[in-house]
Amino acid sequence: MKKKIGLGKSILYALLVLYAIVTLIPFLWALSSSFKTLEEIVSGSMNFIPKDFTIDNYKQIFIEQEMFPRWLFNSLFIAVIVTMLNLLFNSMAGYALARLSFPGKKTLFIIILAVLMIPAQVTMIPNYLILKQLGWLNSYQGMIVPAMINATFIFMMRQFFINFPKELEEAAALDGLSRFGIFFRIVLPLARPALAAQAIFVFMGSWNDFMRPLIILSDPAMFTLPLGLNTFKGQYISYWNYIMAASMVFTLPMLVIYAFFNRYFIKGISFTGGK
């Protein structure tokens, strides 16, 4: 029996190592290509060590490409604000659905579940028309306000708070805390695993979003990084050396976010509320 378990683990580890290698190879090649010249990239060679190592690609996108720092700022600003607003509003909505009693609660929850079934592509044109009427095209509020809540994470936080121990809230209420005090001083600090998982998903979704900025933004000064990267591709030539360098810069914040929240991530997606 032990031999079978040992063999099973060995096969599992081998498959995981193989999957990790397959996943890392494109990233390592892109990292290597960010230090190559355009001629070396388009030559078709698959070497991971650049023949002519250069950092001119990074100098080009940060110094000579004047809009790149602005695109980086736009992406960071929008992604951070969207993430913070989602953490607040999704958590409040999820807590209300899990703990409070009010008229129409079940109907509202059914509506939220129905929203989960609607593809995002269906709402793009209505969102565009609404933003146009409000005069919010090519603006930060046009990018932030429609994305500041998410039905998926409202449902996720509701499931988390349903399993949250009521005894902690009852003890806080006996000590004189109001409902808002209980939520902000007791519940939210203990919901760090779920909040961390939500933060990773929301930030990643906003940071990588291409279609929504493509529809809403037309001024190059308001572009986010995904749109900005697309400008390096021309009709007759694509500057893959600049694209690879910019892609590495584009990837870095996600690696930092995941590294920071990694210890909470697995706990968060398990939707449990206490130890």
N, C-alpha and C positions, 0 to 999 in steps of 0.2 A: 504494500500500500504506500509506504514511504517512497519507494522507488518511482511509483507512478506519479505521486505528487511532485517529486523532484524533477522528473522528466517534463511534467506539465509546466512547472515554473520555468525550466530552462527554455522550453519552446516559446513561452510567453515573453520572457526577457529577450530572446533572440528576435522575435517579431517586433517588439518595442524598439530595440536598437536599430533594426532595419528601417522601421518607420521614421525614427529620429534622423537617421542618415539621409533618407529620401527627402525629408522636410528641410534639413539644413543645407543640402547641396545648392538649391537655387539661391538661398540667402547668402551663402558664402561666395557664390559666383557673382552675385550682384554687388556685394561688398568689395570683392576684388576688382570688378569692372569700374567701380567708382574711382579707382586710382589708375585706370588705363586711359590711353588716348583713344579717340574715336576710330582711328585707323586700325588699332589693334582689336577693338571690339568687333568691327564689321568684317574683319578678316576671317572670322568663323572659328578661331582657335578657342579651345575650351580650357586653357591653362588657368589655374587659380592664382598663380603668382605673376603679377604684371611684369612684362619685359622692360617697359619704360615706366617705372613708378613715378607718378606725378600727383600733386595736390592742386593742380590748376583747375580741375573740375569744381572743387569746393570754393576756390577763389572766385571762379566765374559766377557761380550762383549767388554768392553772398556779396560780392563787391561789384562786379560788372553788371549783373542782373539786378537792377535797382528795385524791382518789385518783389523779389523773393523774400526779403525780411518782412515786408508788409503782408504777403500771403501767409507766412509762418505765424505772424501775430494774429491775423484774422482767424486762422484755424484754431490756435490756442485759445483765444478769447472766446470764440463761439462755443468750442467744445467744453471749456471749463464752466462757463455760465450755464450752458444747457445741462451739464452734469449736476451742478449744484442745485438748480431749480428742480430737476427730476428727483433728486434725493429728497428734497423737502416735500414737494407736492405729492409724489407717488407714495411716500411714507405716510403722510397725513391722510390721504385717501384710503390707503390700505388699512390703516389703523381704525379709521371711522367705520369701514365696512366690517372689520373684525370685531370691534368692541361696542360701538354705539348703536342705539336703537332710534330710528327716525322713519317717518313715513316715506314709502317708496324705496326703501333700502334694497329689497329683493329685485325690484324692477331695475334699479340703477345697476346692480351687479350683473343682471342679465344683459343689459345694454353694453356693459364693459366687455363681457364675454363675446357678444356679437361683434364688437369692434375688432376683436382679435382675429375674426374670420375674414375681415375685409383687407384685401391686398393694398399695400401703400400706394401702388401705381394708380389705383382707382381714384384716390383723393388728390392727386397732383394738380390736375386742372382746376378743380374747385378751390384748392388752396391758393393757386396762382391768381384766380379771379378775385378772391377775397383780398389778398395782399395788394393787388392792383387798385382795388376800390379804396383801400385804406391808405394808399400811397407808400407802402412799405417795401416795394421792390428796390433792390440794390441798397439794402439797409441791414444793420445788425438785428433790429427787432423783427424784421421779416424772416431772418434765419433762426432766431432764438424762440420767439413766442409760440409758433406752431409746434415746436419740438420740446417744450418745457414740461410736458406730461406724456406718459406712455402707458397705454392700457395693459401691456404685458407686465410691466413692473408694478403697476397697481395691484394686479392679481397676485404677483409674486410676494409683495409685501403683506397682502391680506393673508396669504397662506402662512407666512412667517408669524404674524401677530396672533393668528388663531392658536398656534402652539406655544405662544409666549405665556409664562406662568402668571396667572391672575393674582396669585398671592402677593407678588411684589407690588403690583398696582394697589391692591387693597391696603397693604401696609403703608404705602406712601400716602394714600387718601386719609388714613387714620392719623398720620402725622400732619395733616392740614394742607397737603398739596392739592392744587386745582387740577382739572383734567389736562390743561396745557402744561402745567408744571410736571405732572406725571409723565406726559409724553416726551417733553424735551429734556427732563432731568433724569428720568429713570429708564423709559422705554428705548429712546434713540441711542443712548450710550451702550446699552446691552444688545442693540441690533447691528453692531458693527459688522459682523460677518455678512449679513444680508445686504447692508449698505455698500460694503466693499465689492461684492459680486455685482450689484446693480451699477456701481460707479464704473467698473471695468467695461461692462456691456454698453452702457450709455455713452461713455467717452469714446469707445471704439467705434460705435455707430456714427456718432457725430464727426469724429476725426476722419473716418474713411468715406463719408458721404460724398458722392459725386453728382448724382442725378438731381437732388434738390437744389444745390447751389447752381447747377447748370441752368435750371429753369428760372430761378429767382434773380441771379446775379448776372449782370452784363458789363458792369464797369470793372476793368482790370484791377483797379485799386481795391475793390471789394472781394476779389477772388480768394478762395481758400486754396490750400496746397494742392488738393486733387485737380482743381481746375488749372492752377498755375503750372503743374507738371505737364498738363496736356498741351500747353503752348510751346513746349520744347519739341513737339512733333509737327513738322511742316509737311507740305504737300509733296515735296521732292526729296527732302532729307530730314532725318530724325537724329537729334543730338543725343545718342544713347549714353554718352559719357556724362552729360549733365543730368539726364534722367536718372541714371544710377546713383549719382552723388546726391541728388535731391531726394531720391527714394530712401537713402540711408538716413538722411536728416528727418524725413517723414516718419520713419519707423522708430526712431529713438524715443519719442515721448511715450509710445505704446509700451515699449520695453520697460521704461521707468515706472509707468503706472502699474503694469503687471507685477514687477518686482516688489513694489511698495505694498500692494494689496494681496500678494500671493498667499500669505499665511491665513488670510480670512476667506479666500476664494472658495475653497472646497467646503468650508463650514457654511458659507452663505448659500450655496446652491442646494444644500441639504434641507433648507427651510426649517431648521429646528431653532427653538427659542431660548434654551437655557442649558446649563450644565448640571 
